[in-house]
Each structure stands twice: as structure tokens, then as C-alpha cells.
């Protein structure tokens, strides 16, 4: 028996990187568009090929009403779906950029807009709580709300709720929210890149005007991600219930499902919202999100059909196991592939020796063998780690990376590798990288080496990555003892700053430089790097922050690419608090009993699950 063809759809990084900005005039005509480019390429396949398609243009225009129609035939209503959850919910605030809470809160809440989960078009954006929207000028958006949308307590969703939620998403101490939930966000890209508290106003009860700080091609796509949730003002402020995953009994969402129970470290359970404002949704009666921590349990659960699909793109089933399972479970479970969907790497606590010394951080950058990570962890499926995913519109080509210190390789005969790593016999790090790294260690007074502790959460392969990395560091005298934490305990430890350096990853939320560089500014990682989540953020040198702001609003493609290259140069040659091992692909297994699933390139687009249904001839569990 042969394996079914692996299905890998275009990730946002490869499908779309910039949007065409269209100004929609109130009378329906449009002004000349400021056109930005977009890219559509085929995904790097498991059997490596990289076909390149034509560029596509996307317009941020009003969405159509969702319907209960489907591309796949007759819809069945009813039944429960059991999802696999890779860890217990850990984060506090509803707007945090973390799958650790997003996967469990999204079924309960709505956003203003959403990426259409029922189409293979990766940039099909439609209304969620908004019925439609318009853009009268470069920085003004008007959203018309659904008048039948209600919170689970029966109160209507109004413009005041939207304004309250947008303000709260960008301002952790606005509206008294800091007293309820603490520090509010983690992750890579925030809507506060474009919007400040106070920039939204109610035109009437069901119409909201939003002003952005600048022309921002990524504003509408960012607003459509599941993380930008709308909350009930009367519940949060009036009843002092912050809507955090730590207190799910307080949830009062508007979403397709109602959270009914959380059994600690076991499962979250949900039932259908009988008064949901979207006719024909949700299609199932409820869901169970069962927490399975280790890869063996997750694999067994798919083999025995105890779970139907994951509730998040992150899980412990690695590339090699996924390939084997795709063959074993052919005809029962489809393995969908997407990538680069996440980046993994090492983050430094720059307040603790020896990583308070930039020379040591630079030495690690030089000594890191990214090709080993790609080969050992994926058999060549992953991509070399870099600030921007390589071989994409804004990233360097692999050939360009191979010219840079830290990325240099030689073959078995000692010849320089200059174009590709594929098929090279006897591939090893260029000895010059190791010599240069040792020289920096000597300058830092560490010629005789140093003992350190490398931290890793027991999740998504971090301990394995830590083991590979620790061996690499021995070549420059850094002797790392690995300390593995249970996932939630690891987060808690990192938040306090009680670590020297750590292995950590993040998903790629949206295909825009704002996202890939977001991990290096104002994120949880940069706060950890400055000594803990409650403190300031580590700041990169060379005017990095100003360059970030400049590229974020640059609509000329070539000019934006030039700024992005400057920023990448800073991280690769001057200093980086976070250094990526690799950009990774992930398998998303879906049992064929579940119907209506369409793979989307970012899982920040696909976590409400209102669109799924069960095969009437082969019901879900």
C-alpha cells in the first residue's frame, strides 16, 4: 500500500504578504488604489519541491454574509466532536497571542471580522460580528454590526462593546482591565501596531468608526484573526468578570459554543449556543477538548479514534511520526500539511550571565547548526531558521543565507556549500564559524568554558531540540544542563525570569514582516529576555524599532523589502535576543468522520469550529 498524497496548502507567508489597499467611497465608487504586492507560491512539499505561482492581489473590501452552504455536499447537524488538546490552558488574558488560551476560548467568542474557514482562498475575509465594512479613506474604517448578535446572557452586542474591546486589546491598563487580569498580551503581532485606544467611536448603536494611526495594509487581516476577540462591556466592567481562561465559568461570549466545564489537566467541554446569530451554525451539538501531553498518547488517540482532530496546529506529533501515521491510517485520517507555520529557537535572559554579554550571544549565533535541526527533526522538510522565513518574498534565499557567518557549511571534501543543502554529502558546519565563535568566547573571558542551564517546556519537541542544541554548544565551551518543565510550570518560571536561556517556539500568525519581526519587539520573548514578563522588553540595537515602524506603513514593495533587509541584518550581525533554529512545517490530522474542514495557513484563523459537521454515515465520537 502506498501513502496518500500529502496535502500542503500555501501558508500565509507564501500566499500573501501584502494587500492591495483600496479606499471605498461611501457612494460605492473607489479612489485609485495604492497597490502593494502579494505573493502566491506553492508550499515546500514533504518530498521537497517549490513550485512558484503567479502573484495575487487582495482587496480589503466588505465581507459577504456567511451561509450554511458548503463545498462538500449535504450538511449533517448534530453529534459531538472530540478534539486533541496539546496542553492545559495556561495564559491569563483573552487577547494574548498564545495558543495556550486561544484554542480554548475561541469557540466562545467572536471577532469583528474573520478569515472564511469554508474556502481554500487564504485571504477570503468576511464579517463575523460585523455584517459589512467600508473604508472611506486611507485610515478610516466603518463597521456595520449584526443587529441580531447577542451575548450568551441575552444582551445585544453593540458598538460600545466593540469600542471597549478594541481599546482593551491595545491598552492593558485601560478600563481598569489591569486590575482584573494583569499583563494582557503575549506573542508577535498586535493590533496596537495600527490602532490606539480612543481611536474608535460609535456612529450609532450598531455602527463603529475606527481610525488607524497610519495607512496599514495589515490592519484588516490582523483584525480578522481569532485573537482579536470582542468582549461584553457590561460583564467585564459591570460584573468585574475579566473573561480569562483561568475563570471559564465567567465566560459570557457571543460565539457558537458555550463553555460548560473544565476538568483540570483533563478536558474542556462545550455545548452548542442555541441562540447563535448565524443561521445554520454551529453544525454540531458540542465539543470535548481532551488534553494529551505526550506524543505517544496523541498518536494512540488517533489510532483508536478517541480524537478526531487537534484544536491547534501545535502538538507533539512530529514530522516522522506523522508520515508513518499517514500510511497507517490511510482512508481514515487525512494528514494536511502547512508551513512554514512556526518558528523555534533559543531565547536569552540578558540579565543573567553569561548571556548578559552580547559577545556570548553572538558566539551562539555563529555556532548554531541550523541544518542539523532541519535534518534530524524533519528529514529536510523544515527550513533554516532566520529572522524572516527563507525563500519567501521578504526573506533571503537559501543561497544568500549560506554566505553569512553562522550559516556557512562545507561538504565532505571541505568545499564551500553555496547554493543548496539538499543532497550534499558529508555536510558540516564551516570550521570558520566555530573558530569565530571561540574567539568571541575568549574575548568574553570564557576561553575555558562555562556551565549553564538550558530550560525547555515538555511540549512540541522542545526537550529534543534542547538536546541537539546542547551538543552543538559544547564545541565552543558552553556546557548546558537541560532542565525540562511541565508546560504551565515552564511558562510560570519564564515569567519570573528564573532562567538563563530557553528553547521556545511561536506560530506564524500572518504573512507579513510585522509578524516575523514581532517576536523581537514588545513580545513575551523580549520581556523574558529583559528579566521577566512583568518588566520592560529587551531592545535591539541599530534603530531596530524605528525601522520596524517605517516598514509597517511602507506601501511600496521594493522600499519595504529594503527596510526589512536592514532589520534582518541587525539581528544576524549585531545582536539578537532570540535566534531561530528552524522554520517548521506541521501536520494537521483530521479523521474523515469530520466534514467541512479546510486547511488554513495560520491557525489563528481557524479556532471557533462552527463550520464543522459529522459524516451522517460515520458519526463522530
C-alpha positions in Angstrom: 0.0 0.0 0.0 1.2 3.5 -0.8 0.7 6.6 1.3 -1.9 9.0 0.2 -0.6 12.3 -1.2 0.4 14.7 1.5 -1.7 17.8 1.2 0.2 21.0 1.8 -1.6 24.3 1.1 0.1 27.6 0.7 0.9 29.3 4.0 0.2 33.0 4.5 3.9 33.7 4.2 3.9 32.2 0.7 0.3 33.0 -0.3 0.0 36.6 0.7 2.5 39.1 2.1 1.0 42.5 1.3 -2.5 43.6 0.5 -3.8 46.0 -2.1 -5.1 49.0 -0.2 -8.5 50.1 -1.7 -10.3 53.2 -0.5 -14.0 52.5 -0.7 -16.0 55.7 -1.1 -19.4 55.9 0.6 -21.3 56.2 -2.6 -19.7 52.9 -3.8 -17.0 54.2 -6.1 -13.4 53.8 -5.3 -10.4 56.1 -5.5 -7.2 54.9 -7.2 -5.7 52.1 -5.2 -2.3 52.3 -3.6 -1.1 48.9 -4.8 1.1 46.6 -2.7 2.3 43.3 -4.0 1.3 39.9 -2.8 2.9 36.5 -3.4 1.4 33.2 -4.2 3.8 30.2 -4.2 3.4 26.5 -3.8 4.4 25.2 -0.4 7.6 23.3 0.2 6.4 19.7 0.0 7.4 16.8 2.1 9.1 15.5 -1.0 10.9 18.8 -1.5 9.8 20.8 -4.4 8.9 24.5 -4.5 6.7 25.5 -7.4 6.1 29.2 -7.8 2.8 30.5 -8.8 1.6 33.9 -10.0 1.3 36.9 -7.7 -2.2 37.6 -6.5 -3.9 40.8 -5.4 -6.3 41.0 -2.5 -8.6 43.8 -1.6 -9.8 44.6 1.9 -13.5 45.2 1.0 -16.8 44.4 2.7 -17.4 40.8 3.5 -20.4 38.8 2.4 -22.8 37.2 4.8 -21.8 33.7 5.8 -24.2 31.0 4.7 -24.8 27.4 5.7 -23.7 26.2 2.3 -20.7 24.0 1.7 -18.3 22.9 -1.0 -18.5 19.3 0.1 -22.2 18.4 -0.2 -25.1 17.9 2.2 -24.5 19.1 5.8 -25.4 16.9 8.7 -26.4 18.5 12.0 -25.8 17.1 15.5 -23.2 15.0 17.2 -20.1 15.8 19.3 -16.5 16.1 18.1 -13.6 15.2 20.4 -10.5 17.3 19.8 -7.0 16.7 20.9 -5.5 19.5 23.1 -1.8 19.5 23.5 -1.7 21.2 26.9 -3.8 22.6 29.7 -4.8 26.3 29.3 -2.2 28.5 30.9 -2.5 32.1 29.9 -4.5 34.8 31.6 -5.9 37.3 29.2 -8.3 36.9 26.4 -6.2 38.9 23.9 -2.9 37.1 24.5 -1.2 35.8 21.3 -0.9 32.3 22.6 -2.5 29.0 21.5 -2.4 28.1 25.2 -5.6 30.1 25.7 -6.8 30.8 22.1 -7.6 27.2 21.3 -9.9 27.0 24.4 -11.6 30.5 24.3 -12.2 31.0 20.6 -15.3 28.7 20.4 -17.0 31.0 23.0 -16.3 34.4 21.4 -16.4 36.2 18.1 -14.1 38.7 16.3 -15.3 41.7 14.3 -14.1 40.0 11.1 -12.9 36.5 10.3 -11.0 34.6 7.7 -13.6 32.4 6.0 -13.0 28.8 7.3 -15.0 27.3 4.5 -12.9 28.3 1.5 -9.4 27.5 0.3 -8.8 31.1 -0.5 -6.3 32.2 2.2 -7.4 35.8 2.0 -11.2 35.5 1.9 -12.1 37.8 4.8 -15.7 38.1 5.8 -17.7 39.6 8.6 -18.1 37.9 12.0 -19.8 40.3 14.3 -19.6 42.9 11.5 -22.2 42.4 8.7 -20.0 44.6 6.4 -17.4 47.3 6.4 -16.2 50.1 4.3 -13.1 52.3 4.0 -13.8 55.9 3.1 -10.2 56.9 3.2 -6.7 55.6 3.9 -7.0 55.5 7.7 -10.8 55.2 8.3 -12.9 52.1 8.6 -16.6 51.9 9.3 -18.1 48.6 10.6 -21.8 47.8 10.5 -22.7 45.3 13.2 -25.1 42.4 13.0 -28.3 43.6 14.8 -29.2 40.1 15.8 -25.9 39.3 17.6 -26.4 38.6 21.4 -24.1 37.7 24.3 -24.8 34.4 25.9 -26.8 36.2 28.7 -29.2 37.6 26.1 -27.9 41.2 26.0 -27.3 42.7 22.5 -23.8 43.2 21.1 -23.5 46.9 20.5 -20.9 49.5 19.3 -20.0 50.2 22.9 -18.8 46.5 23.3 -16.7 46.8 20.1 -15.1 50.0 21.2 -14.4 48.6 24.7 -12.9 45.5 23.2 -10.6 47.3 20.7 -9.4 49.7 23.5 -8.8 46.7 25.8 -6.9 44.8 23.2 -4.3 47.6 22.8 -4.2 49.1 26.3 -3.8 46.8 29.2 -4.4 49.5 31.8 -7.5 50.9 30.1 -11.0 50.5 31.6 -9.5 49.0 34.7 -8.7 45.8 33.0 -5.2 45.6 34.5 -6.8 45.2 37.9 -8.8 42.2 36.7 -6.4 40.3 34.6 -2.8 41.5 34.9 -0.5 41.9 31.9 -2.6 41.3 28.9 -0.7 40.0 25.9 2.0 37.8 24.6 3.2 37.0 21.1 4.3 38.5 17.9 1.9 41.0 16.3 -0.7 43.2 18.0 -3.4 45.4 16.7 -1.7 48.2 18.6 0.7 48.5 15.7 -2.0 50.3 13.9 -4.7 51.4 16.4 -4.6 53.3 19.7 -7.2 53.4 22.5 -9.6 56.2 21.8 -9.4 55.9 18.0 -12.8 54.2 17.7 -16.2 55.9 18.1 -19.9 54.9 17.9 -21.8 56.4 15.0 -24.9 54.7 16.3 -25.7 51.6 18.4 -24.7 49.2 15.6 -22.1 51.3 13.6 -18.4 51.8 14.6 -15.9 54.1 13.1 -12.2 53.1 13.6 -9.2 55.3 12.8 -5.8 53.8 12.3 -2.6 55.8 13.1 -1.3 55.3 9.6 -2.1 53.6 6.3 -1.7 49.9 7.3 -2.0 47.1 4.7 -2.1 44.5 7.5 -4.8 46.1 9.7 -7.8 44.3 8.2 -6.1 40.8 8.2 -4.9 41.4 11.7 -8.4 42.4 12.8 -9.7 39.1 11.3 -7.5 36.8 13.3 -9.3 34.9 16.0 -7.2 36.5 18.7 -8.9 39.9 18.4 -12.0 39.0 20.4 -14.9 41.1 21.2 -16.0 41.1 24.9 -19.2 42.2 26.7 -18.5 45.5 28.4 -21.3 45.0 30.9 -19.9 41.7 32.1 -16.3 42.8 32.3 -16.8 46.2 33.9 -20.2 45.9 35.4 -19.8 42.4 36.9 -16.0 42.5 37.2 -15.6 39.3 35.3 -12.4 39.6 33.1 -13.2 36.7 30.7 -9.9 34.9 31.2 -9.2 31.2 30.6 -8.4 31.0 34.3 -12.1 31.5 35.1 -14.1 29.9 32.3 -17.2 29.8 34.5 -17.3 33.6 34.0 -17.4 33.5 30.2 -20.1 35.5 28.5 -19.3 35.3 24.9 -21.3 35.7 21.7 -19.8 32.7 20.0 -21.1 29.4 18.6 -20.4 27.4 21.7 -21.0 27.8 25.5 -18.2 26.5 27.8 -19.7 24.1 30.2 -16.8 22.6 32.2 -13.1 22.3 32.7 -11.7 19.3 34.4 -8.2 20.3 35.4 -5.5 18.8 33.1 -8.1 16.5 31.5 -10.5 18.4 29.2 -12.7 21.4 28.3 -16.3 20.8 27.3 -18.7 22.9 25.2 -22.3 22.8 24.0 -24.0 24.5 21.1 -25.2 28.0 21.6 -28.9 27.6 20.8 -29.4 31.4 20.1 -26.4 31.9 17.9 -26.9 34.8 15.5 -25.6 32.9 12.4 -28.4 30.9 10.9 -27.3 27.2 10.4 -24.3 27.4 12.8 -22.9 25.7 14.6 -23.5 22.4 13.0 -22.6 20.1 15.9 -24.2 19.8 19.4 -20.9 20.2 21.2 -17.2 19.5 21.6 -14.7 18.0 24.0 -11.1 19.2 24.0 -9.2 16.4 25.6 -5.7 17.2 27.0 -3.0 14.8 25.9 0.5 15.9 26.8 2.9 13.4 25.2 3.3 12.2 21.6 2.6 8.6 22.4 -0.8 9.4 23.9 -1.6 11.7 21.0 -0.7 9.1 18.4 -2.6 6.4 20.2 -5.7 8.6 20.4 -5.7 9.0 16.6 -5.1 5.3 16.0 -8.0 4.3 18.2 -10.3 7.2 17.0 -10.6 8.6 20.5 -9.9 12.0 19.0 -10.9 13.4 15.6 -8.5 16.3 15.1 -6.3 18.8 17.1 -7.7 22.0 18.3 -4.5 23.8 17.4 -1.7 23.4 14.9 0.8 22.9 17.7 1.1 19.3 19.0 3.6 16.7 19.9 3.3 14.5 16.7 6.5 15.2 14.8 7.1 15.1 11.1 8.4 11.5 11.0 5.6 10.1 13.1 3.0 12.0 11.0 4.4 10.4 7.9 4.1 7.0 9.4 0.6 7.6 10.6 -0.5 8.9 7.2 0.3 5.5 5.8 -1.1 3.5 8.7 -4.3 5.4 8.9 -4.9 5.9 5.2 -8.6 6.1 4.4 -9.4 7.0 8.0 -7.4 10.1 8.7 -6.2 12.8 6.3 -2.9 14.5 7.1 -2.9 18.1 6.0 0.4 19.9 5.8 1.2 23.6 6.2 4.4 25.5 6.6 6.4 27.5 7.5 3.8 27.6 10.2 6.0 28.1 13.2 9.5 29.1 14.2 11.5 27.5 17.0 14.7 28.8 18.6 16.6 29.9 21.7 15.9 33.0 23.8 18.4 34.6 26.2 17.8 36.1 29.6 20.0 39.1 29.0 20.0 40.0 32.7 21.8 36.8 33.7 25.4 35.8 33.0 26.8 34.7 30.6 24.1 35.8 28.2 24.2 39.4 29.5 27.3 39.7 27.3 26.5 40.3 23.6 29.7 38.5 22.6 28.4 35.3 24.1 25.1 35.7 22.3 26.9 36.4 19.0 29.1 33.2 19.7 25.9 31.2 20.0 24.6 32.6 16.7 27.8 31.6 14.9 27.9 28.1 16.5 24.3 27.1 15.9 24.0 24.3 13.3 20.6 25.0 11.8 21.0 22.4 9.1 21.3 19.7 11.8 17.9 20.8 13.3 16.3 20.6 9.9 17.7 17.2 9.0 17.3 15.5 12.4 13.9 16.8 13.3 12.2 16.7 9.8 14.4 14.8 7.3 14.8 18.1 5.4 11.1 19.2 5.5 11.7 22.3 7.7 13.5 25.5 6.6 16.7 27.0 8.0 15.9 29.4 10.9 16.3 33.1 10.1 14.5 36.2 11.2 12.4 36.1 8.0 11.5 32.7 6.5 13.9 32.0 3.7 12.9 31.7 0.0 9.8 33.9 0.6 9.0 37.4 -0.8 10.8 39.2 2.0 13.3 36.6 3.1 16.8 35.9 1.9 17.2 33.0 -0.4 18.9 29.9 1.0 21.9 30.7 -1.2 22.1 34.2 0.3 21.9 32.8 3.8 24.7 30.3 3.1 27.1 33.2 2.6 26.5 34.6 6.0 28.5 33.9 9.2 26.6 31.3 11.2 25.1 29.8 8.1 28.2 28.6 6.4 28.7 24.9 5.5 31.2 22.7 3.8 30.8 19.3 2.2 32.7 16.1 3.0 35.7 17.2 0.9 35.8 20.6 2.7 34.4 22.5 -0.2 32.1 25.5 0.5 28.4 24.9 0.0 27.0 27.9 -1.7 23.5 27.2 -3.3 21.5 24.5 -1.5 21.9 22.0 1.3 19.9 19.3 -0.4 21.9 16.3 -1.5 25.2 17.5 -0.1 27.4 14.6 1.1 29.2 14.9 4.4 27.6 18.3 5.2 29.2 20.0 8.3 29.4 23.5 9.7 32.2 25.6 8.2 35.0 25.4 10.8 35.5 29.1 10.4 32.1 29.7 12.2 33.3 27.7 15.2 36.7 29.4 15.3 35.0 32.9 15.2 32.6 31.8 17.9 35.5 30.6 20.1 37.3 33.9 19.6 34.2 35.8 20.9 34.1 33.5 23.9 37.7 34.2 24.6 37.0 38.0 24.4 34.3 37.5 26.9 36.7 35.8 29.3 35.3 32.4 28.8 38.0 30.6 27.0 37.9 27.8 29.5 34.2 27.3 29.0 31.2 27.7 31.3 28.4 25.6 32.8 24.8 26.8 32.1 21.2 25.6 32.4 19.1 25.4 29.3 15.3 25.4 30.0 12.7 23.7 27.9 9.0 23.0 28.4 7.8 19.5 27.8 5.8 20.4 24.7 6.1 20.3 20.9 9.5 18.7 20.9 11.4 21.3 22.9 13.3 18.8 25.0 14.6 17.1 21.8 15.6 20.4 20.4 17.4 21.3 23.6 19.4 18.1 23.5 20.6 18.8 19.9 21.4 22.4 20.8 23.3 21.4 23.9 25.6 19.1 21.9 26.3 21.9 19.4 27.3 24.4 22.2 29.9 22.0 23.5 32.1 22.9 20.5 32.6 26.4 21.9 32.9 25.5 25.6 29.3 26.1 26.7 28.3 23.1 28.7 24.5 23.1 29.1 22.5 21.0 31.6 18.9 20.7 30.3 16.0 21.4 32.7 12.6 20.3 31.5 9.4 21.8 32.9 5.8 20.8 32.6 4.3 23.3 30.1 2.4 25.5 32.6 5.2 25.4 35.1 7.7 26.5 32.4 5.6 29.5 31.5 5.4 30.5 35.1 9.2 30.1 35.6 10.0 32.1 32.5 7.6 34.9 33.6 9.6 35.3 36.8 12.9 35.5 34.8 14.3 32.5 36.7 16.3 31.0 33.8 19.5 31.6 31.8 18.3 30.7 28.3 15.4 28.6 26.9 14.1 26.8 23.9 10.8 28.2 22.7 8.7 28.5 19.6 5.9 30.5 18.2 3.4 30.1 15.4 3.4 32.3 12.3 0.1 34.2 12.6 0.0 36.2 9.4 2.2 36.6 6.3 3.7 40.0 6.9 7.0 41.3 8.2 5.1 42.8 11.1 4.7 39.2 12.3 8.1 37.8 11.7 9.8 40.7 13.4 7.1 40.9 16.2 8.9 38.3 18.2 11.9 40.7 18.5 10.0 43.7 19.9 7.4 44.1 22.7 6.7 40.4 22.9 6.7 37.9 25.8 10.1 36.7 24.5 11.7 40.1 24.7 10.2 40.7 28.2 11.6 37.3 29.3 14.8 38.5 27.7 14.8 41.6 29.9 14.3 39.5 33.1 10.6 38.5 33.2 7.1 39.0 31.8 6.2 41.9 34.1 9.2 44.1 33.2 10.4 46.0 30.2 11.3 44.5 26.9 14.8 43.8 25.5 15.5 46.4 22.8 17.6 45.5 19.8 20.3 47.9 18.5 20.7 49.8 15.3 17.5 51.7 15.3 15.6 48.4 15.0 12.3 49.8 16.5 12.2 52.8 14.2 12.9 50.6 11.2 10.0 48.4 12.3 7.6 51.3 12.3 8.9 52.5 9.0 8.4 49.2 7.2 5.0 48.6 8.8 3.4 51.5 6.8 5.5 51.4 3.7 3.3 50.5 0.7 6.0 50.4 -1.9 7.1 46.8 -2.1 10.8 47.4 -3.1 11.2 50.1 -0.4 9.7 47.8 2.2 11.9 44.9 1.2 14.9 47.1 1.6 13.9 48.1 5.1 13.2 44.5 6.0 16.7 43.5 4.9 18.2 46.2 7.1 16.3 44.8 10.1 17.4 41.3 9.3 21.0 42.4 9.1 20.8 43.9 12.6 19.6 40.6 14.0 22.1 38.4 12.1 25.2 40.5 12.5 24.8 42.8 15.6 22.7 41.2 18.2 19.5 39.1 18.7 17.9 38.2 21.9 16.1 35.3 20.2 17.7 33.1 17.5 15.7 30.7 15.4 16.8 27.1 14.9 14.3 26.5 12.1 11.0 27.4 10.5 8.8 24.3 10.6 6.0 22.5 8.8 3.2 20.8 10.7 0.8 18.1 10.0 -2.8 18.6 10.9 -4.5 15.2 11.1 -8.3 15.1 10.6 -10.4 12.0 10.9 -12.7 11.6 7.9 -15.7 11.3 10.2 -15.3 15.1 10.4 -16.6 17.1 7.4 -16.2 20.7 6.4 -12.5 21.0 7.3 -10.4 23.3 5.1 -6.7 23.7 6.0 -5.8 27.4 6.5 -2.1 28.5 6.7 -2.4 30.2 10.1 -4.3 28.5 12.9 -5.1 31.9 14.3 -7.8 31.9 11.6 -9.5 28.6 12.5 -10.4 28.0 16.1 -14.2 28.6 16.5 -15.2 25.3 14.7 -18.7 26.4 14.0 -18.4 25.2 10.4 -17.6 21.5 11.0 -20.1 18.7 10.9 -20.1 14.9 11.3 -20.5 12.4 8.5 -24.1 11.1 8.8 -22.9 7.6 7.7 -19.9 7.5 10.1 -20.7 9.7 13.1 -18.0 11.4 15.2 -17.5 10.3 18.8 
